[in-house]
Amino acid sequence: MPMVPGFVETMQKSIEIHKTKNDDYSGANGPFFNFDVCEYISGLFKSSKDKVYAVFIAVKLARLSVVLTSDKVNNESIEDSFDDLITYAGIWKSDVMSRTKAEVSNRAKRKR
């Protein structure tokens, strides 16, 4: 069977990325730690849209819980993780405020 050009190289690169990133995202907590954190945090929200934001934030919280208790950081810096966390929270806030204004406006229109 012919091979897809570049496929094996892509898989080999993915294995190397997995090895280094898994240390930053899971550490001694097991290989699925960051996914477990995301599952738990997303389950706290009813809105599908809020769940998406919560997962982005949960990924960064899981990462920070590992790298802040570790001797090494393999990929993005701790500062980058905090900056991403702050950015995601700001974007989420903006979206919620926009949705809230739209809901208030729609309620006012229905009362007329």
DRENVO-784164 format. One record per residue (C-alpha): x, y, z. Coordinates in steps of 0.05 Angstrom, whole numbers, plus 5000, padded with zeros to 4 digits. Example, Ala and Ser with C-alpha at 12.3 -4.5 7.8 and 13.67 -1.06 7.14 Angstrom:
BEGIN
524649105156/527349795143/
***
This chain:
BEGIN
500050005000/502950684982/504351165040/501551865043/507452335034/509652645100/505052215143/510451825180/514552455192/508352805220/506952225268/514152215291/513952965305/507252875341/510452355387/516052825406/511153405418/506852945461/512752735503/514753455521/507853765526/504953195568/510153365621/507654085624/500253905624/500053265664/506353185705/505852665760/498252715758/497452215701/497052295626/489752515625/490153025683/488853635640/482853295606/480053085674/480553805698/477154065635/471553555642/470253745714/470454495703/466154475640/460954075678/459854665724/456655065668/449954985632/451155395570/455055045514/458555705499/460655805571/463255085573/467955255515/470855855551/471355445615/475254905580/480355405552/481355675622/481554985653/487154785606/491355365631/489555235704/491554495696/498054705663/499555215718/498154705773/503454255742/508854765723/508355165787/510054535826/515354285778/522754425771/522354535696/518054845643/518754535574/514454965529/510955625540/513256025600/509256075665/508156815648/505256615580/500456145614/498056695661/497457185603/493256675564/488856555625/487657295634/486257385560/481156805558/477657085619/477257775588/474457505523/469457085562/467357695603/466358105540/462057555509/457757465572/456758215578/454658245505/449857665513/447057975577/445758635541/442358275484/437957885533/435958525570/434358865504/430258275480/426258255545/424858995539/422358905468/417758335488/414658775543/412659315494/
***
